[in-house]
């Protein structure tokens, strides 16, 4: 049986300001989410990015080439109804933050981790009043309650659309601190991704590259950089 594929049915994609934000129009008709909700976005820049993805479709619609559209759909259908739960889930990363778990050795690796990660932890302590403690090895030890509470404050201030981006910044890097550092423009997304890969880079230097692992990492990096792009489009001009 031949697989059914959605075909392009419109000539032009445009953006219109509507109640509650901005909406993409296909030949004058508003785009909906897969769940049939109006795809209304908080900024014109985001709507224009989504419109450009629709405009770039040729004969067949290829959802994988429409990352901003997919993120906007997720913001409306998945994040908005459970914003508090998403926030709490991300807060859980503070208790297991990648930047806090240090290798027992060798010394060259521990020094590299400290040089890369300590400044970001210091920033979080200064910016949010959240001093996270370092751990050695992989055994979990909870962080101070006061530090967790301090990190909860900036999380609870995030609206559904930017929360969609922050979710990926945190989960892909394994670090709430790195995700917040990118969101607050303390470091670039590329630098944050590099910092999240300190251990993997070290292993590659010692034992050589693994082609399959590199391909998987490249996919995650692209997703991480997209999340940063989506976060930027969420911000008002």
N, C-alpha and C positions, 0 to 999 in steps of 0.2 A: 504494500500500500504506500502510495506517495505521501510523504509528510506534508501537512498543511503549513503554509508560511504566510504571515501577514504581509500584505502588499501595501505600498504607498498609495494613498487615496486622495491626497491633498496636493495643491500646487504651491502654496506659500504658508510659511509659519511666521506668526507675528506675536507681539506682546501687547497686552492691554492692562491698564490699571483697573482693578475691580475692588469691590468691598472686601477688605481684609488683606489686600496685597496686590499681586500681579499674576496674570494668568497667560499661558500660551494659547494662541488661537490657531487652528488649522483651517484655512479658508474661512476665517471668521467664527468658527465654532470652538468653544473651550475644550481643552484637553482634560480628561479625567484620569484618576489613578486606576489601576487594575480592579480595585474594589468599587469603582464607580463614584468615588468622591471627587469633587472639584480639585484640580491640581493648582492650588493657589499658593504662591510663594511669597516670602516676606520682603524680598528686594527685587528691583528691576534687573539688577546685574545677574541674579540667579535665574530669573525668568528668561533673560536673553541667552544665557548659557544653555538652558534647556531647549529654547527655540532653535538655537544653532544646531543642536544634536538632531532635532526632528528635521530641520532643513537639510542636513547632511545625508539623510537616508536616501537611498536610491530606489531601485524597484522593490526590493524586499526590506522590511523593517528588521534591523539587527539590534536587539536590546543590549547586547554586550558592548556595543559602541556608543551607548547612551548612559554613562555613569552618573551624570548629574540628574538625569530624569529618574533613574532608579533610586538615587539617594533621596530625592524629593518625595517620591512615592513612599519610601520607608519612613520618612519623617512624619508624613500624614497618617499612614495606616498602622505603623508599628510603634513608633516612638511616642507620638502624641497621646495615645490612649493609656500608655504605661510609663509616663515620664518619670514619676517618682521611683518606680522599680528600676528603670535604667540607671538613674542617678545613684541609687543604693548599690547596684551591681558594680558600677565603676568605682564607687568609694571603696569597695572590697579590695580593689587593686592596691590601695595604699598599704594594706596589711601584708601584701606579698610583693611590694614594688621591686622590679628588677634592679633598680639602682642601689638597693639596700643589701642585696645578697652578694657577698664577695667570695672569691675563690680562696682556698686555704694556701694555694701556691700554684705555680712558682712565683717568685718575687716579681719577675718582670710583668706577669699578668696582673698581679694585685696592684702594682704601681700604675699600670695602664688604666685599670678600673678606677682607681682613686683619682687620677688626673682628669679622667673623662667625666666621672659621675659626681664627685664631691661638689664641684661648683654649681651643679644644677640642684642638688639637695640643699646647698646653702641658699640658693635663690628662693626655693620654696619656703625655707624657714623664715627668710626675711620678708617675702611677699605675702605669705599667708599665716605666718606664725606657726608653721607646722614643721617641727624638727623631727625627722624620722631617724631612727637608730639603725646602725649597721649590724648585719648578721654575717657570720662566716659559715660556709657550707650551704646545705639545702634544707636543713631542719627549720620548720616554721616557728617563729616566735612573734607574738602579737606586738603591734606598735602601741605607743602611749595613747590612751583615750583622748587626751587633749589634742594631740596631733591629728588624729582621725577626725575629730569634731571640727578642727580648723580647716581641713580640706573639704569637709562637707559643705561649707559656706559657699565657695565659688561654684561648686557643682550644682547646688540648688538654685543658683541664679541663672543657669543656662536654659534657654528656651528649646522647644522640640527640634527645630531645624538645626541649630548649631550643635545640639546634643547628639544628633545623628552623626555629625562629623567627629565630635569628641569621642564618641563610642569607638570608632575605628582607630583614632589616634592612640587611644589607650590600649585597646585589646590587641592591636597589631604589634605594638612596641612592648607590651607587657609592663607598662609603667604609667601610673596616673600622673606622676611628676613630669615625665616627658610630654605626655599629652597636654597637660596644662601649660607647660613651658612653650609649646608650639602655639596653642590657642591664645596665650597672652603675649605672643610675639617676642618672647625672651630669646628663643633660638629658632632657626629655620627648620622646616620639616626635613630637609636633607640632612642637616646636622643631627637632628634628633634620631633619624633612622640610623645614621652612622653610630651614634652612641648606643643605640639599642642592640647593635651587632658586634660589640666589643668582643664578647666571648667567642662568637662564631668566626670572626675574623682571626682571632688568635689560633683557634683550632685549624683553620685553613692554612695559616702560615706554618704551623707545625707539621701537618700531615698532608697538605695538598688540597686542591679544590675537588669538590664532589659536584659533578655536573647537574645531577638531579636536584640536589639541595640548592644549588645556585639558581636554577630555574624557578624553584618554589619561592626563594627569597626575592627574586626579581618581581614576581607576581605580587607578593605582599608589599614590596616597596612601592609599586605603582598604585596599589590600593591606598597606601599610607599618604602618598603625595596627592592623590585625588581627595582624600578626606581633608587635607589642608586647603585645597582649592575650594571645596564645598564650604568649609568654615569661612573662608574669605568672602565668598559670595553671600553669606548670611549677614555680613556686617553692613550697616547702613552707610551710605556715602558721607 
